[in-house]
């Protein structure tokens, strides 16, 4: 599956522990990445300074669901289950 343009759930819902340009200590779960623009598009997409964790993310239906809201809910649930 391809990412839904303007979703941004993977840039808000999960925690990211590696440095992100503008967020040297990463970001906590539920916090919007500073690289996400007003249209929920990654400003680092396609750039060499995009974090590896972002490069390795693949949109799949089991993670992203069928809508932006479902993606946020599923990724939030995965975050909660993996941070126990």
GIDAFEN-V230164 format. One record per helix or strand of 2 or more residues. SS is the DSSP state (A for helix, B for strand). FROM is the first residue (numbers start at 0). TO is the last residue. If there is no record, write none. Layout:
SS/FROM/TO, SS/FROM/TO
This chain:
A/8/10, A/51/55, A/60/63, A/67/81
